[in-house]
Amino acid sequence: MTYTGDVTPGGPADVRELSQLTIAKLAVDEKMSNNCYLLTCRATGAQALIDAADDAPALLELADGALDAVITTHQHWDHHRALAEVVEATGAPVYAGVPDVEAITEQTGVTVTNPVSHGDRIAVGDVSLEVIAIAGHTPGSIALLHRDAADGLHLFTGDSLFPGGVGATFGDADAFAQLIDEVESKVFGTLPDDVSFYPGHGSDGVLGNERPHLAEWRERGW
């Protein structure tokens, strides 16, 4: 089956096979329709889950009950509702951006064992995910970059970047300015047009399709 990235809550995962990594995208929660991504190193079988957003039983079934890491892209409640149950079942270490760590622990009761900062790397077997800190949507939001040996660059953006714009900043002009600046400098300013990106909700995107609209996003203020 050809990967499309189009998933719906209650439906099956969509799976993309790269040379080094398998990406399984699953949507959870009818209301919020969060995307969760199970990343599996093809050489070792090691697995990392990006955003234990909801529906722990479905996530644990997808992972076959075994995880080597759970990565939370940011502190908002809809991205970590299943975190406690998933960690209890798997014993996996928990990663999150340093400025959001305290809030995630307060909201979930889960200790973030591995706080990360911009430029850090998270190992998933033989695969390395590069941490890109992108403040604005929340202070500690992170994106995760996989450089695949044969299949190019793949970026997991949480709620910082979507097809059509950056993430919500809820009317906070300063937060929007910070977010658009960091997306422009740390993502579009350093990565090429052919990067595939995978957001926290909705459809996937390609950086080259969004780059021409950066000035428009900045002008409209959202």
Legacy VTK file of the C-alpha trace (Angstrom):
# vtk DataFile Version 3.0
C-alpha trace
ASCII
DATASET POLYDATA
POINTS 222 float
0.000 0.000 0.000
1.194 3.505 -0.819
1.666 5.772 2.186
-0.592 8.847 2.195
-0.415 10.031 5.808
-4.206 10.336 5.869
-5.455 8.718 9.079
-8.620 9.003 11.133
-9.295 8.274 14.813
-10.402 4.691 15.234
-8.887 3.718 11.897
-5.696 1.836 11.126
-2.203 3.246 11.156
-0.626 4.312 7.893
2.905 2.960 7.531
5.833 4.452 5.630
8.938 2.324 5.089
12.212 4.219 4.846
15.605 2.599 4.425
16.479 2.942 8.125
13.166 3.662 9.807
9.554 2.571 9.703
7.018 5.306 10.485
3.564 4.202 11.654
1.134 7.132 11.920
-1.984 6.650 14.046
-4.741 9.177 14.797
-6.469 9.140 18.185
-9.448 10.949 19.783
-12.410 11.870 17.606
-12.481 15.457 18.906
-8.806 16.428 18.760
-7.597 13.960 16.093
-4.039 13.855 17.367
-1.330 12.151 15.353
0.922 9.671 17.147
4.019 8.309 15.427
5.665 4.979 16.179
9.216 4.966 14.829
10.954 1.616 14.472
14.634 1.166 13.652
14.711 -1.395 10.863
18.155 -2.695 11.827
17.545 -3.278 15.552
13.784 -3.202 16.106
14.113 -0.408 18.693
10.978 1.726 18.911
10.117 5.272 19.925
6.647 6.774 20.241
6.166 10.458 19.467
3.251 11.824 21.562
1.279 9.352 23.650
-1.718 11.541 22.960
-4.647 9.268 23.873
-5.968 5.699 23.645
-3.142 3.862 25.391
-4.493 0.415 24.404
-4.279 1.297 20.691
-0.788 2.726 21.086
0.448 -0.295 23.028
-1.057 -2.627 20.446
0.669 -0.685 17.671
3.992 -0.991 19.506
3.385 -4.630 20.422
3.798 -3.585 24.055
7.462 -2.610 23.741
8.982 0.871 23.570
12.503 2.177 24.004
11.463 5.832 24.266
8.391 8.040 24.520
8.923 11.568 23.217
6.443 14.335 24.071
6.646 17.222 21.620
5.137 19.774 24.017
3.204 20.283 27.214
-0.388 20.633 25.928
-2.758 18.142 27.504
-3.988 16.636 24.261
-0.498 15.346 23.433
0.159 13.346 26.605
-3.131 11.959 27.924
-1.909 8.367 27.500
1.634 9.034 28.691
1.246 7.641 32.206
-0.422 4.425 31.048
2.048 3.845 28.229
5.071 4.423 30.455
3.665 2.212 33.198
3.144 -0.604 30.683
6.514 -0.313 28.927
8.931 1.287 31.379
10.184 3.442 28.525
12.259 6.551 29.262
10.473 9.839 28.619
11.894 12.721 26.571
10.635 16.325 26.356
11.991 19.826 25.851
13.480 21.314 29.014
11.124 24.325 29.360
8.039 22.048 29.209
9.286 19.303 31.529
7.808 20.656 34.761
4.368 21.213 33.223
4.290 17.735 31.676
5.108 16.139 35.015
2.525 18.262 36.839
-0.171 17.334 34.341
0.608 13.615 33.997
2.435 12.570 37.140
5.162 11.150 34.903
8.808 12.032 35.462
10.541 13.210 32.318
13.691 11.143 32.658
15.475 12.684 29.677
14.999 16.452 29.282
16.375 17.594 25.925
17.554 20.862 24.411
18.211 22.151 20.916
20.883 20.099 19.183
20.539 17.030 21.385
20.085 13.618 19.791
17.740 10.804 20.742
18.878 7.320 19.748
16.340 4.830 18.416
18.483 1.787 17.813
20.871 2.728 15.007
18.793 5.795 14.143
19.447 9.237 15.612
16.748 11.897 15.940
18.012 15.479 16.076
16.150 17.755 18.501
15.111 21.149 17.142
13.762 23.432 19.864
10.992 25.683 18.524
9.518 27.971 21.166
6.261 29.841 20.655
3.432 27.320 20.627
4.785 26.378 24.048
8.131 27.367 25.585
9.539 23.853 25.277
8.117 22.608 21.993
10.470 20.381 20.029
10.651 18.975 16.518
12.587 15.825 15.638
14.635 15.356 12.484
15.570 12.000 10.962
18.193 11.993 8.216
17.590 8.778 6.298
20.536 7.334 4.398
18.521 6.641 1.241
15.187 8.387 1.684
16.042 11.956 2.628
15.031 14.079 5.599
11.914 13.579 7.703
10.763 16.074 10.341
8.220 15.534 13.125
6.944 19.001 14.013
4.420 18.545 16.817
2.144 21.596 16.795
4.822 24.051 15.635
4.318 23.643 11.867
1.445 22.430 9.715
0.641 22.571 6.021
-0.744 26.100 5.747
0.892 27.728 8.740
2.594 27.612 12.088
0.918 26.419 15.272
-1.589 28.391 17.308
-0.368 31.059 19.719
-3.835 31.938 21.029
-3.736 35.644 20.278
-0.335 36.220 21.888
1.510 38.435 19.405
4.870 37.978 21.097
4.510 34.186 21.075
3.563 34.264 17.389
6.584 36.416 16.551
8.822 33.980 18.421
7.270 30.962 16.723
7.402 32.296 13.165
10.980 33.517 13.721
12.125 30.133 15.027
10.318 28.150 12.331
11.829 30.399 9.674
15.377 30.263 11.063
15.616 26.726 12.463
13.482 24.870 9.917
13.233 26.764 6.629
16.585 28.455 7.170
18.503 25.199 7.551
16.557 22.465 5.741
15.917 21.914 1.996
12.615 21.963 0.147
12.237 18.200 -0.180
11.917 17.550 3.561
8.742 15.657 4.461
7.176 16.821 7.714
4.691 15.166 10.017
2.587 17.397 12.312
0.682 16.744 15.513
-2.708 16.924 13.777
-3.866 16.437 10.206
-2.042 15.771 6.977
1.686 15.639 6.325
3.519 18.300 4.342
6.642 19.113 2.338
8.729 22.150 3.233
9.027 23.333 -0.355
5.259 23.664 -0.636
5.126 25.913 2.428
8.245 28.054 1.960
6.635 30.528 -0.507
3.972 31.379 2.098
6.191 32.389 5.026
5.801 36.120 4.401
2.030 35.673 4.074
1.872 33.853 7.429
3.930 36.568 9.095
1.729 39.302 7.653
-1.558 37.700 8.734
-0.244 37.050 12.251
-1.193 33.385 12.606
LINES 1 223
222 0 1 2 3 4 5 6 7 8 9 10 11 12 13 14 15 16 17 18 19 20 21 22 23 24 25 26 27 28 29 30 31 32 33 34 35 36 37 38 39 40 41 42 43 44 45 46 47 48 49 50 51 52 53 54 55 56 57 58 59 60 61 62 63 64 65 66 67 68 69 70 71 72 73 74 75 76 77 78 79 80 81 82 83 84 85 86 87 88 89 90 91 92 93 94 95 96 97 98 99 100 101 102 103 104 105 106 107 108 109 110 111 112 113 114 115 116 117 118 119 120 121 122 123 124 125 126 127 128 129 130 131 132 133 134 135 136 137 138 139 140 141 142 143 144 145 146 147 148 149 150 151 152 153 154 155 156 157 158 159 160 161 162 163 164 165 166 167 168 169 170 171 172 173 174 175 176 177 178 179 180 181 182 183 184 185 186 187 188 189 190 191 192 193 194 195 196 197 198 199 200 201 202 203 204 205 206 207 208 209 210 211 212 213 214 215 216 217 218 219 220 221
